[in-house]
Amino acid sequence: MFKLINTLALIVGLACTAMFVYTGLTSDAMIPWVNGWMAGPIILLTVLPFAMIGRLFDGHMRELRGQVAKGFENAPIAIGTVVSVSRTGLTVNDQPQLEILFDVDTADGQSFRAVSRSLVDLTELAAVVPGAMLPVRYRPGSTDGRVVIAVDAPQAEMQAAFDRVRVAKGLVTPRQLHIAEQGLDGRAVVLALAPTGEIQGDRAVMDIDLRITRFDGTTFDLKQRKPVDGSAVAQIQPGMVVRVKYLPHDESEVVILTALNP
């Protein structure tokens, strides 16, 4: 309704303004610009600011309702690594708007830098720091350098995007992705975690000892040597229980399911 009223007011304002200009140019009156059509410019000066505020407010309310910003509906999901964060000075319902600079990686192996302006709940500010990885929606082929945080995406879709980006970047192997997607759910206790002193890329290679409980309640032990993201180390400390995926016909490797945003 708010949009309809604004639209009608704009149409009336434009029509009256056109008549105001025409009358002012063709009138022989002493003060030709003072005429009954002055209502046109007045309407425009009144409505335009409210129309702009209305569009801005509507966009922020979509964020507050957990809906993706207009123009990004059904856009593909990528993983954005936070480069820098700053406040814009705008606050809606006590939620600050942040300008977030991302390094974005897509599931097809593309990488680019982009910016998002997003409302962030005060309780979630600690998660939006340089180095954090967040799911974002992007528009393929767009050159405006914008992305939006994928607040509308279900967890399964976000995790799938995260996994495919890791494969595209060479952080996990296709076999590990196959285990993650097709394997059975299990739980494991981390028995030991020790760095080997080796580094692959920017990840430390770790020896991980696990005691895995299968879906039927039986257990088996497994020792794996894997490169581990720095953000995942805190999730696989000795004594912790972690989710894993394994193939029942080949238990020589399991995939540890660390959270995207622990």
Backbone as CSV, one residue per row, in Angstrom:
resi,resn,N_x,N_y,N_z,CA_x,CA_y,CA_z,C_x,C_y,C_z
1,MET,0.829,-1.198,0.000,0.000,0.000,0.000,0.873,1.263,0.000
2,PHE,1.936,1.244,0.831,2.844,2.390,0.902,3.448,2.669,-0.473
3,LYS,3.858,1.601,-1.186,4.457,1.777,-2.510,3.430,2.337,-3.498
4,LEU,2.167,1.849,-3.417,1.120,2.300,-4.335,0.833,3.787,-4.150
5,ILE,0.721,4.214,-2.888,0.463,5.623,-2.609,1.606,6.488,-3.130
6,ASN,2.836,6.056,-2.897,3.992,6.800,-3.392,3.971,6.925,-4.907
7,THR,3.634,5.814,-5.575,3.625,5.806,-7.041,2.572,6.764,-7.581
8,LEU,1.367,6.721,-7.007,0.297,7.609,-7.455,0.666,9.069,-7.213
9,ALA,1.262,9.330,-6.035,1.658,10.704,-5.724,2.720,11.199,-6.691
10,LEU,3.650,10.334,-7.073,4.689,10.720,-8.024,4.099,11.042,-9.393
11,ILE,3.126,10.217,-9.820,2.499,10.450,-11.129,1.769,11.790,-11.135
12,VAL,0.983,12.039,-10.064,0.259,13.310,-9.970,1.236,14.477,-9.910
13,GLY,2.307,14.316,-9.109,3.293,15.385,-8.979,3.969,15.705,-10.289
14,LEU,4.328,14.672,-11.053,4.984,14.893,-12.339,4.042,15.589,-13.323
15,ALA,2.771,15.155,-13.330,1.801,15.769,-14.248,1.577,17.238,-13.911
16,CYS,1.402,17.526,-12.620,1.186,18.917,-12.201,2.421,19.773,-12.461
17,THR,3.599,19.186,-12.270,4.834,19.928,-12.506,4.971,20.274,-13.984
18,ALA,4.581,19.338,-14.846,4.641,19.601,-16.294,3.721,20.768,-16.655
19,MET,2.521,20.764,-16.076,1.592,21.870,-16.345,2.104,23.182,-15.748
20,PHE,2.761,23.101,-14.591,3.330,24.290,-13.959,4.380,24.935,-14.869
21,VAL,5.246,24.094,-15.431,6.292,24.611,-16.315,5.682,25.178,-17.590
22,TYR,4.726,24.442,-18.165,4.087,24.912,-19.419,3.372,26.236,-19.203
23,THR,2.600,26.339,-18.102,1.853,27.567,-17.815,2.801,28.738,-17.569
24,GLY,3.905,28.462,-16.848,4.860,29.526,-16.575,5.528,30.039,-17.823
25,LEU,5.762,29.174,-18.805,6.434,29.586,-20.033,5.495,30.306,-20.999
26,THR,4.210,29.998,-20.929,3.283,30.550,-21.927,2.389,31.645,-21.382
27,SER,2.383,31.863,-20.062,1.476,32.854,-19.472,1.992,34.282,-19.685
28,ASP,1.037,35.218,-19.837,1.370,36.646,-19.963,1.199,37.375,-18.640
29,ALA,0.933,36.625,-17.571,0.717,37.249,-16.261,1.999,37.930,-15.782
30,MET,1.828,38.887,-14.855,2.975,39.625,-14.335,3.932,38.687,-13.607
31,ILE,3.370,37.761,-12.869,4.204,36.749,-12.186,3.752,35.377,-12.693
32,PRO,4.244,34.986,-13.869,3.698,33.793,-14.535,3.892,32.487,-13.761
33,TRP,4.915,32.438,-12.914,5.194,31.156,-12.253,4.340,30.939,-11.008
34,VAL,3.568,31.965,-10.647,2.666,31.780,-9.512,1.295,31.402,-10.078
35,ASN,1.000,30.127,-10.068,-0.264,29.637,-10.621,-0.719,28.394,-9.855
36,GLY,-1.879,27.938,-10.205,-2.479,26.818,-9.476,-1.725,25.505,-9.607
37,TRP,-0.822,25.428,-10.613,-0.079,24.170,-10.810,1.167,24.083,-9.931
38,MET,1.390,25.043,-9.054,2.545,24.979,-8.152,2.484,23.758,-7.222
39,ALA,1.301,23.196,-7.122,1.163,21.996,-6.279,2.065,20.863,-6.777
40,GLY,2.342,20.865,-8.100,3.173,19.791,-8.666,4.550,19.718,-8.047
41,PRO,5.347,20.805,-8.124,6.674,20.778,-7.498,6.615,20.521,-5.999
42,ILE,5.564,21.064,-5.352,5.444,20.844,-3.907,5.255,19.364,-3.604
43,ILE,4.410,18.704,-4.395,4.192,17.262,-4.199,5.496,16.484,-4.394
44,LEU,6.219,16.824,-5.464,7.470,16.101,-5.731,8.470,16.301,-4.599
45,LEU,8.617,17.541,-4.125,9.566,17.809,-3.044,9.164,17.095,-1.762
46,THR,7.880,16.846,-1.609,7.403,16.159,-0.410,7.514,14.651,-0.531
47,VAL,7.162,14.124,-1.706,7.053,12.669,-1.875,8.392,12.007,-2.126
48,LEU,9.247,12.634,-2.949,10.493,11.970,-3.335,11.334,11.545,-2.139
49,PRO,11.572,12.419,-1.150,12.367,11.957,-0.007,11.738,10.771,0.710
50,PHE,10.388,10.810,0.867,9.728,9.697,1.550,9.773,8.423,0.714
51,ALA,9.725,8.583,-0.606,9.822,7.407,-1.471,11.189,6.738,-1.331
52,MET,12.236,7.568,-1.295,13.590,7.024,-1.135,13.755,6.365,0.222
53,ILE,13.237,7.024,1.269,13.321,6.432,2.609,12.536,5.133,2.656
54,GLY,11.374,5.130,1.983,10.550,3.924,1.981,11.265,2.751,1.347
55,ARG,11.946,2.986,0.230,12.680,1.899,-0.423,13.815,1.405,0.456
56,LEU,14.524,2.352,1.095,15.615,1.972,1.980,15.089,1.172,3.161
57,PHE,13.986,1.662,3.763,13.417,0.976,4.919,12.929,-0.412,4.537
58,ASP,12.322,-0.509,3.341,11.837,-1.815,2.891,12.985,-2.799,2.757
59,GLY,14.130,-2.332,2.229,15.284,-3.223,2.096,15.799,-3.688,3.434
60,HIS,15.847,-2.774,4.421,16.320,-3.160,5.748,15.348,-4.119,6.425
61,MET,14.043,-3.910,6.226,13.071,-4.796,6.839,13.167,-6.202,6.251
62,ARG,13.521,-6.306,4.972,13.732,-7.632,4.388,14.859,-8.342,5.109
63,GLU,15.941,-7.618,5.417,17.048,-8.217,6.153,16.595,-8.673,7.529
64,LEU,15.814,-7.829,8.220,15.376,-8.172,9.563,14.468,-9.396,9.550
65,ARG,13.740,-9.602,8.452,12.855,-10.769,8.352,13.598,-11.994,7.834
66,GLY,14.899,-11.884,7.626,15.653,-13.025,7.135,15.445,-13.284,5.657
67,GLN,15.105,-12.234,4.893,14.915,-12.368,3.463,16.095,-11.728,2.743
68,VAL,16.471,-12.328,1.618,17.602,-11.800,0.874,17.205,-10.505,0.183
69,ALA,18.167,-9.598,-0.028,17.893,-8.297,-0.626,17.350,-8.444,-2.045
70,LYS,16.537,-7.468,-2.427,15.948,-7.490,-3.758,17.030,-7.508,-4.826
71,GLY,16.816,-8.334,-5.831,17.790,-8.472,-6.908,18.718,-9.647,-6.711
72,PHE,18.720,-10.226,-5.489,19.584,-11.368,-5.208,18.781,-12.643,-4.918
73,GLU,17.452,-12.586,-5.136,16.646,-13.773,-4.912,17.104,-14.913,-5.827
74,ASN,17.321,-16.082,-5.237,17.730,-17.283,-5.979,19.097,-17.148,-6.652
75,ALA,19.862,-16.119,-6.291,21.230,-16.003,-6.819,22.087,-17.114,-6.211
76,PRO,23.101,-17.570,-6.921,23.936,-18.658,-6.393,24.685,-18.242,-5.126
77,ILE,25.025,-19.243,-4.328,25.733,-19.003,-3.069,27.220,-19.237,-3.257
78,ALA,28.015,-18.350,-2.704,29.466,-18.496,-2.657,29.897,-18.333,-1.204
79,ILE,31.177,-18.475,-0.966,31.715,-18.288,0.379,32.559,-17.020,0.387
80,GLY,32.205,-16.107,1.275,32.947,-14.856,1.402,33.811,-14.870,2.646
81,THR,35.093,-14.596,2.476,36.000,-14.454,3.616,36.120,-12.968,3.942
82,VAL,35.804,-12.612,5.178,35.784,-11.212,5.577,37.198,-10.632,5.549
83,VAL,37.363,-9.523,4.830,38.642,-8.816,4.755,38.671,-7.663,5.761
84,SER,37.594,-6.879,5.779,37.512,-5.752,6.709,36.052,-5.454,6.995
85,VAL,35.830,-4.785,8.132,34.471,-4.455,8.567,34.468,-3.026,9.099
86,SER,33.456,-2.250,8.719,33.297,-0.903,9.268,31.812,-0.607,9.400
87,ARG,31.477,0.265,10.337,30.083,0.656,10.534,29.743,1.816,9.599
88,THR,28.519,1.793,9.056,28.085,2.874,8.179,27.489,4.031,8.968
89,GLY,27.141,3.808,10.225,26.483,4.825,11.037,24.982,4.657,11.097
90,LEU,24.426,3.783,10.233,22.993,3.527,10.232,22.664,2.412,11.216
91,THR,21.566,2.577,11.945,21.086,1.554,12.871,19.588,1.386,12.677
92,VAL,19.124,0.144,12.593,17.703,-0.167,12.469,17.323,-1.135,13.577
93,ASN,16.374,-0.738,14.414,15.969,-1.587,15.551,17.168,-2.026,16.380
94,ASP,18.062,-1.086,16.642,19.271,-1.328,17.441,20.271,-2.256,16.763
95,GLN,20.054,-2.566,15.485,20.996,-3.401,14.753,21.838,-2.511,13.842
96,PRO,23.155,-2.507,14.011,24.012,-1.643,13.184,24.166,-2.191,11.769
97,GLN,24.275,-1.294,10.830,24.594,-1.696,9.462,26.102,-1.681,9.298
98,LEU,26.643,-2.769,8.764,28.073,-2.886,8.547,28.388,-2.898,7.060
99,GLU,29.491,-2.262,6.695,30.032,-2.414,5.344,31.139,-3.452,5.434
100,ILE,30.920,-4.576,4.777,31.819,-5.722,4.894,32.505,-5.961,3.556
101,LEU,33.821,-5.960,3.561,34.602,-6.261,2.363,34.946,-7.749,2.375
102,PHE,34.590,-8.443,1.298,34.774,-9.887,1.200,35.747,-10.243,0.077
103,ASP,36.514,-11.306,0.290,37.125,-12.065,-0.795,36.197,-13.250,-1.040
104,VAL,35.590,-13.288,-2.226,34.545,-14.267,-2.523,35.102,-15.400,-3.379
105,ASP,34.777,-16.632,-3.003,35.136,-17.821,-3.777,33.862,-18.555,-4.152
106,THR,33.732,-18.880,-5.446,32.536,-19.552,-5.934,32.800,-21.044,-6.147
107,ALA,31.702,-21.786,-6.296,31.809,-23.233,-6.449,32.460,-23.638,-7.759
108,ASP,32.486,-22.726,-8.754,33.123,-23.056,-10.037,34.560,-22.532,-10.118
109,GLY,35.121,-22.127,-8.968,36.536,-21.782,-8.917,36.868,-20.322,-9.135
110,GLN,35.871,-19.446,-9.253,36.151,-18.026,-9.428,36.434,-17.365,-8.079
111,SER,37.231,-16.305,-8.122,37.522,-15.518,-6.923,37.452,-14.037,-7.286
112,PHE,36.832,-13.242,-6.418,36.750,-11.808,-6.655,36.491,-11.104,-5.326
113,ARG,36.687,-9.803,-5.324,36.469,-8.997,-4.122,35.141,-8.257,-4.273
114,ALA,34.367,-8.205,-3.178,33.049,-7.579,-3.233,32.704,-6.975,-1.882
115,VAL,31.675,-6.126,-1.892,31.244,-5.418,-0.688,29.785,-5.737,-0.406
116,SER,29.469,-5.854,0.867,28.080,-6.023,1.287,27.778,-5.034,2.393
117,ARG,26.614,-4.415,2.328,26.119,-3.600,3.444,24.980,-4.371,4.081
118,SER,25.172,-4.780,5.313,24.213,-5.673,5.958,23.952,-5.260,7.393
119,LEU,22.700,-5.471,7.821,22.351,-5.290,9.221,22.777,-6.536,9.987
120,VAL,23.436,-6.350,11.103,23.953,-7.476,11.876,23.480,-7.342,13.317
121,ASP,22.903,-8.420,13.826,22.460,-8.428,15.218,23.657,-8.254,16.145
122,LEU,23.447,-7.515,17.230,24.541,-7.253,18.172,25.145,-8.546,18.706
123,THR,24.326,-9.581,18.834,24.828,-10.854,19.367,25.699,-11.595,18.358
124,GLU,25.674,-11.163,17.091,26.433,-11.863,16.051,27.632,-11.060,15.559
125,LEU,27.872,-9.900,16.170,28.982,-9.060,15.714,30.322,-9.776,15.830
126,ALA,30.461,-10.604,16.866,31.738,-11.279,17.082,32.066,-12.257,15.960
127,ALA,31.039,-12.691,15.209,31.271,-13.624,14.102,31.670,-12.929,12.818
128,VAL,31.481,-11.605,12.766,31.803,-10.858,11.543,33.118,-10.122,11.762
129,VAL,34.193,-10.859,11.651,35.535,-10.322,11.872,36.430,-10.772,10.717
130,PRO,37.515,-10.052,10.462,38.424,-10.480,9.391,38.837,-11.939,9.550
131,GLY,38.744,-12.676,8.451,39.075,-14.095,8.458,37.869,-15.006,8.570
132,ALA,36.739,-14.478,9.038,35.526,-15.289,9.150,34.981,-15.595,7.758
133,MET,34.369,-16.775,7.621,33.781,-17.170,6.345,32.267,-17.177,6.475
134,LEU,31.609,-16.485,5.552,30.150,-16.363,5.569,29.591,-16.716,4.196
135,PRO,28.416,-17.328,4.163,27.779,-17.600,2.866,27.205,-16.305,2.298
136,VAL,27.453,-16.052,1.035,26.945,-14.849,0.382,26.288,-15.227,-0.938
137,ARG,25.344,-14.400,-1.354,24.757,-14.562,-2.685,25.371,-13.524,-3.617
138,TYR,25.656,-13.946,-4.846,26.269,-13.052,-5.833,25.547,-13.218,-7.164
139,ARG,25.703,-12.216,-8.014,25.072,-12.253,-9.327,26.143,-12.488,-10.383
140,PRO,26.176,-13.682,-10.982,27.193,-13.976,-11.998,27.148,-12.954,-13.128
141,GLY,28.314,-12.471,-13.502,28.398,-11.504,-14.596,28.209,-10.068,-14.170
142,SER,27.770,-9.832,-12.929,27.572,-8.463,-12.469,28.920,-7.800,-12.229
143,THR,28.980,-6.493,-12.507,30.235,-5.760,-12.331,30.119,-4.691,-11.230
144,ASP,29.027,-4.740,-10.446,28.853,-3.703,-9.431,29.601,-4.002,-8.132
145,GLY,30.221,-5.186,-8.054,31.021,-5.514,-6.880,30.214,-5.703,-5.608
146,ARG,28.941,-6.093,-5.734,28.089,-6.254,-4.569,27.726,-7.719,-4.341
147,VAL,27.646,-8.083,-3.081,27.099,-9.363,-2.659,26.214,-9.085,-1.444
148,VAL,25.424,-10.075,-1.064,24.635,-9.968,0.169,24.830,-11.249,0.967
149,ILE,24.800,-11.121,2.275,24.885,-12.308,3.125,23.644,-13.159,2.898
150,ALA,23.834,-14.454,2.733,22.731,-15.364,2.389,21.921,-15.724,3.633
151,VAL,21.205,-14.710,4.167,20.424,-14.928,5.393,19.238,-15.847,5.155
152,ASP,18.861,-16.048,3.893,17.680,-16.846,3.568,17.995,-18.301,3.301
153,ALA,19.269,-18.641,3.170,19.642,-19.982,2.717,19.535,-21.000,3.855
154,PRO,18.978,-22.192,3.585,18.949,-23.241,4.603,20.359,-23.758,4.877
155,GLN,20.545,-24.331,6.059,21.871,-24.784,6.464,22.460,-25.778,5.477
156,ALA,21.625,-26.691,4.966,22.133,-27.708,4.039,22.699,-27.071,2.773
157,GLU,22.033,-26.037,2.262,22.500,-25.358,1.051,23.808,-24.619,1.320
158,MET,23.907,-23.987,2.480,25.140,-23.281,2.831,26.304,-24.250,2.968
159,GLN,26.053,-25.397,3.623,27.121,-26.376,3.809,27.568,-26.956,2.479
160,ALA,26.607,-27.204,1.575,26.952,-27.734,0.253,27.819,-26.747,-0.525
161,ALA,27.459,-25.470,-0.457,28.264,-24.447,-1.132,29.658,-24.383,-0.529
162,PHE,29.732,-24.438,0.788,31.013,-24.415,1.489,31.894,-25.577,1.037
163,ASP,31.300,-26.768,0.960,32.063,-27.956,0.557,32.573,-27.842,-0.867
164,ARG,31.733,-27.365,-1.772,32.138,-27.280,-3.186,33.216,-26.215,-3.400
165,VAL,33.130,-25.133,-2.655,34.183,-24.113,-2.744,35.507,-24.695,-2.267
166,ARG,35.468,-25.479,-1.201,36.694,-26.088,-0.686,37.302,-27.046,-1.701
167,VAL,36.466,-27.767,-2.443,36.981,-28.646,-3.503,37.592,-27.813,-4.619
168,ALA,36.885,-26.741,-5.020,37.376,-25.894,-6.108,38.721,-25.268,-5.764
169,LYS,38.931,-24.972,-4.474,40.194,-24.358,-4.043,41.257,-25.401,-3.694
170,GLY,40.897,-26.664,-3.805,41.863,-27.710,-3.496,42.042,-27.968,-2.014
171,LEU,41.082,-27.500,-1.193,41.195,-27.694,0.254,40.722,-29.074,0.678
172,VAL,39.849,-29.680,-0.102,39.448,-31.065,0.118,39.483,-31.777,-1.226
173,THR,39.606,-33.079,-1.180,39.668,-33.865,-2.411,38.262,-34.262,-2.847
174,PRO,38.089,-34.590,-4.129,36.783,-35.085,-4.578,36.322,-36.311,-3.786
175,ARG,37.272,-37.154,-3.363,36.891,-38.323,-2.561,36.310,-37.881,-1.225
176,GLN,36.933,-36.909,-0.611,36.426,-36.421,0.675,35.045,-35.797,0.515
177,LEU,34.825,-35.094,-0.595,33.502,-34.535,-0.841,32.488,-35.653,-1.043
178,HIS,32.902,-36.729,-1.745,32.012,-37.874,-1.942,31.622,-38.484,-0.596
179,ILE,32.595,-38.615,0.293,32.297,-39.161,1.622,31.339,-38.240,2.363
180,ALA,31.574,-36.928,2.265,30.729,-35.961,2.969,29.291,-36.003,2.464
181,GLU,29.122,-36.230,1.156,27.781,-36.207,0.574,27.081,-37.556,0.630
182,GLN,27.845,-38.662,0.522,27.234,-39.976,0.423,27.446,-40.859,1.656
183,GLY,28.335,-40.443,2.537,28.652,-41.279,3.689,27.558,-41.307,4.740
184,LEU,27.707,-42.227,5.679,26.782,-42.343,6.794,27.211,-41.404,7.927
185,ASP,26.226,-40.990,8.701,26.519,-40.123,9.843,27.099,-40.938,10.990
186,GLY,28.109,-40.384,11.625,28.687,-40.991,12.813,29.168,-39.908,13.759
187,ARG,29.587,-40.328,14.921,30.155,-39.386,15.890,31.496,-39.936,16.332
188,ALA,32.406,-39.033,16.644,33.755,-39.467,17.004,34.269,-38.640,18.168
189,VAL,35.058,-39.287,19.012,35.777,-38.595,20.069,37.198,-38.357,19.577
190,VAL,37.673,-37.133,19.709,39.047,-36.822,19.329,39.955,-37.318,20.455
191,LEU,40.776,-38.327,20.165,41.680,-38.893,21.168,42.974,-38.095,21.254
192,ALA,43.460,-37.629,20.100,44.719,-36.881,20.096,44.775,-36.003,18.857
193,LEU,45.467,-34.879,19.016,45.680,-33.950,17.907,47.092,-33.418,18.027
194,ALA,47.912,-33.652,17.007,49.313,-33.234,17.089,49.771,-32.667,15.753
195,PRO,50.403,-31.502,15.759,50.945,-30.942,14.518,52.160,-31.740,14.065
196,THR,52.302,-31.902,12.761,53.438,-32.641,12.205,54.605,-31.711,11.884
197,GLY,54.365,-30.413,11.881,55.384,-29.453,11.469,55.331,-29.143,9.994
198,GLU,54.464,-29.856,9.268,54.317,-29.640,7.828,53.205,-28.624,7.580
199,ILE,53.350,-27.845,6.501,52.341,-26.862,6.119,51.966,-27.085,4.666
200,GLN,50.660,-27.086,4.396,50.154,-27.148,3.034,49.358,-25.873,2.777
201,GLY,49.876,-25.031,1.913,49.233,-23.743,1.697,49.357,-22.909,2.954
202,ASP,48.215,-22.540,3.521,48.227,-21.807,4.783,47.644,-22.646,5.914
203,ARG,47.679,-23.987,5.744,47.093,-24.879,6.746,48.166,-25.798,7.331
204,ALA,48.066,-26.012,8.631,48.990,-26.917,9.309,48.515,-28.350,9.147
205,VAL,49.445,-29.242,8.848,49.121,-30.662,8.733,49.128,-31.271,10.135
206,MET,48.031,-31.966,10.468,47.849,-32.527,11.802,47.668,-34.042,11.745
207,ASP,48.162,-34.719,12.787,47.802,-36.118,13.029,46.613,-36.127,13.978
208,ILE,45.521,-36.748,13.541,44.291,-36.762,14.324,43.923,-38.209,14.641
209,ASP,43.806,-38.523,15.920,43.356,-39.844,16.357,41.891,-39.763,16.755
210,LEU,41.077,-40.643,16.181,39.629,-40.613,16.417,39.128,-41.987,16.862
211,ARG,38.158,-41.987,17.731,37.375,-43.188,18.034,35.969,-42.923,17.539
212,ILE,35.588,-43.653,16.503,34.361,-43.357,15.765,33.266,-44.337,16.146
213,THR,32.104,-43.807,16.415,30.932,-44.633,16.700,30.058,-44.679,15.454
214,ARG,29.860,-45.906,14.939,29.028,-46.075,13.754,27.555,-45.843,14.112
215,PHE,26.721,-45.810,13.062,25.287,-45.567,13.281,24.642,-46.689,14.088
216,ASP,25.267,-47.912,14.080,24.683,-49.028,14.827,25.238,-49.141,16.243
217,GLY,26.093,-48.205,16.644,26.608,-48.185,18.009,27.967,-48.831,18.182
218,THR,28.463,-49.562,17.189,29.802,-50.150,17.280,30.850,-49.066,17.001
219,THR,32.098,-49.343,17.347,33.143,-48.322,17.214,34.349,-48.867,16.448
220,PHE,35.145,-47.947,15.934,36.451,-48.292,15.373,37.363,-47.089,15.527
221,ASP,38.657,-47.349,15.613,39.656,-46.291,15.768,40.315,-46.000,14.423
222,LEU,40.660,-44.745,14.232,41.279,-44.330,12.977,42.234,-43.186,13.242
223,LYS,43.409,-43.272,12.629,44.372,-42.191,12.684,44.513,-41.601,11.299
224,GLN,44.342,-40.281,11.190,44.421,-39.597,9.908,45.422,-38.455,9.981
225,ARG,46.084,-38.210,8.866,46.966,-37.057,8.738,46.342,-36.127,7.707
226,LYS,45.953,-34.934,8.167,45.224,-34.022,7.293,45.656,-32.581,7.522
227,PRO,45.646,-31.751,6.473,45.791,-30.304,6.675,44.508,-29.761,7.285
228,VAL,44.634,-28.886,8.261,43.479,-28.390,9.009,43.443,-26.864,8.933
229,ASP,42.261,-26.335,8.619,42.075,-24.883,8.651,42.273,-24.364,10.071
230,GLY,42.854,-23.168,10.172,43.044,-22.577,11.493,41.740,-22.409,12.252
231,SER,40.642,-22.084,11.515,39.346,-21.877,12.167,38.747,-23.165,12.699
232,ALA,39.249,-24.329,12.222,38.690,-25.616,12.650,39.441,-26.233,13.821
233,VAL,40.646,-25.734,14.115,41.467,-26.354,15.156,40.748,-26.366,16.500
234,ALA,40.066,-25.253,16.820,39.384,-25.180,18.114,38.238,-26.174,18.221
235,GLN,37.758,-26.694,17.081,36.618,-27.607,17.092,37.025,-29.073,17.201
236,ILE,38.324,-29.360,17.092,38.763,-30.763,17.098,39.840,-31.006,18.162
237,GLN,39.699,-30.340,19.279,40.639,-30.548,20.376,40.378,-31.891,21.048
238,PRO,41.416,-32.517,21.626,41.240,-33.804,22.315,40.121,-33.741,23.352
239,GLY,39.307,-34.786,23.340,38.180,-34.868,24.257,36.878,-34.385,23.655
240,MET,36.940,-33.643,22.558,35.710,-33.147,21.943,35.028,-34.237,21.124
241,VAL,33.707,-34.137,21.040,32.908,-35.033,20.206,32.562,-34.291,18.925
242,VAL,32.849,-34.900,17.800,32.619,-34.255,16.507,31.754,-35.144,15.625
243,ARG,31.074,-34.509,14.695,30.307,-35.248,13.690,31.240,-35.679,12.574
244,VAL,31.017,-36.888,12.069,31.836,-37.401,10.966,30.934,-38.079,9.941
245,LYS,31.482,-38.261,8.760,30.862,-39.058,7.706,31.841,-40.159,7.325
246,TYR,31.321,-41.351,7.082,32.186,-42.472,6.692,31.441,-43.371,5.715
247,LEU,32.195,-44.111,4.926,31.625,-45.082,4.000,31.683,-46.455,4.655
248,PRO,30.554,-47.155,4.790,30.558,-48.437,5.498,31.422,-49.502,4.828
249,HIS,31.634,-49.402,3.518,32.432,-50.395,2.807,33.915,-50.008,2.739
250,ASP,34.253,-48.807,3.243,35.645,-48.369,3.230,35.852,-47.375,4.362
251,GLU,36.342,-47.864,5.488,36.508,-47.030,6.674,37.941,-46.525,6.826
252,SER,38.657,-46.454,5.696,40.041,-45.995,5.752,40.150,-44.477,5.858
253,GLU,39.054,-43.774,5.637,39.062,-42.318,5.731,37.682,-41.838,6.148
254,VAL,37.654,-40.849,7.006,36.395,-40.211,7.377,36.543,-38.711,7.164
255,VAL,35.409,-38.058,7.084,35.392,-36.609,6.954,34.814,-36.041,8.243
256,ILE,35.564,-35.131,8.859,35.095,-34.455,10.064,34.290,-33.236,9.636
257,LEU,33.082,-33.125,10.151,32.187,-32.027,9.761,32.334,-30.895,10.764
258,THR,33.214,-29.962,10.451,33.341,-28.764,11.283,32.328,-27.741,10.823
259,ALA,31.908,-26.889,11.728,30.877,-25.910,11.414,31.443,-24.794,10.557
260,LEU,30.581,-24.238,9.690,30.984,-23.118,8.848,31.256,-21.895,9.702
261,ASN,30.393,-21.668,10.698,30.577,-20.562,11.640,30.477,-21.099,13.050
262,PRO,31.568,-21.596,13.620,31.498,-22.215,14.940,31.104,-21.201,16.003
